[in-house]
Amino acid sequence: MKKLTFNKTFKDNLITYGIVILSFIIVEILMATGHVSSLMKGLLVPLCVYVIVAVSLNLTVGILGELSLGHAGFMCVGAFCGAFFSKYFQNTITYAPLRFTLALIIGAVLAGLVGLLIGIPVLRLKGDYLAIVTLAFGEIIKNVINVLYIGKDSNGLHFSIKDSLSLNMEPDGVLLINGAQGITGTPKDSNFVVGFVLILITLIIVLNLVNSRDGRAVMSIRDNTIAAESIGINIIKYKLMAFSISAALAGVAGVLYAHNLNSLMAQPKNFGYNMSITILVFVVLGGIGNIRGSVIAAVILTLLPELLRGMNDYRMLIYAIVLIVMMLFNWSPALIEFRKKYSPKNWFKRSKKEVQ
């Protein structure tokens, strides 16, 4: 009878899926038994958002090898496009799952298109220049939304970049986007179960892409652009593909984020430079190119400040120490060699040799 064997990649992917599914089951059991506080319940959807956006950025930074500092801008596009659609059709499409699914598709597609349009000029740059330009695009997207006023009445949609009075709507008109005040009254269709499903979909897309022929082409560009081009790989095509898929997944995270809030505003703390850096920290500490590491880092670094809230005087000190320890554990050459040498797999091989 032939023994069923799996390659290392398949096993690693199964472990990643297993960790996510097991975590979901544990959280659901804890919530059912009343062991999760209301504060922690409120963090579950943002936790899913950060996991999705961290995995999506790892596709650009880790797999493609390009440093992007404007990822929060794509998240902003998805959030506002999805929220705008849901609010506009709130009374027309009354079935919430259908409306939310359409909002996800619209947010992902439009964020991906923005990523494609930005990627055409930006991906011709390298290193620090690329990081600076993507940072600028992220800030531009946020600031454009902050000056946008959109309303609807019986005559259709009205647009303005001046103020809400310039829309000239009828008395019964509805203001959909109110400049810097954003969108209010978005249906709260997000929940932890939806976030978990979207995490699994994101992992399936990214892991299958990484292990596909296209993924290997993208990684060859990361490792050596000249060598990849010399064997006929279309550099621009694969760069744009990875960048736009990453942007689309960030848009999905934005839609999930927007439908968890009563009021959505394009502020620096949620869609600005600091958010892009926070997402990048998840990727770097989890391991650049390590998808499972991004998931774990996003969970730990999101929960840690809340778990340490009782230690108000030392909370940020402990947070900083954890960041340093995680960085050393993931990137120290000595510790990398130690983990390889004393991993359970290698330990078993040495033990087997000693017995023989």
Secondary structure as UniProt FT lines:
FT   HELIX           8..32
FT   TURN            33..34
FT   HELIX           38..58
FT   HELIX           59..64
FT   HELIX           71..88
FT   TURN            89..92
FT   HELIX           96..122
FT   TURN            123..124
FT   HELIX           127..146
FT   STRAND          149..153
FT   TURN            154..155
FT   STRAND          156..160
FT   HELIX           164..167
FT   TURN            171..172
FT   STRAND          174..178
FT   HELIX           179..181
FT   STRAND          183..184
FT   HELIX           192..210
FT   HELIX           213..223
FT   HELIX           225..230
FT   TURN            231..232
FT   HELIX           235..258
FT   TURN            259..260
FT   STRAND          263..264
FT   HELIX           268..271
FT   HELIX           273..286
FT   TURN            288..289
FT   HELIX           291..307
FT   TURN            308..310
FT   TURN            312..314
FT   HELIX           315..331
FT   HELIX           333..341
FT   HELIX           344..355
//
